[in-house]
């Protein structure tokens, strides 16, 4: 008998969202991720917003951003990771 799949909690999902979008989750974690999304409208919205942000940023050219803004944005990403 197979144990039931336990969904991730919201904090776990947020930590794994980039791996999810990259297709880098193992099958068990992916199932837990998908189960949580099916049960949590807030995390589904977060995923859609994150996906939209990634898509938008992926279309920007380096020269499209003001250098000062680019530096502040990069620093914000560095600070977020620490």
Protein Blocks (a to p, Z undefined) as FASTA:
>chain_A
ZZddddddfklmmmmmmmmmnopacfklmmmmmmmmmmmmklmmmmmmmmmmmmmmmmpc
fklpcfklmmmmmmmmmmmmZZ
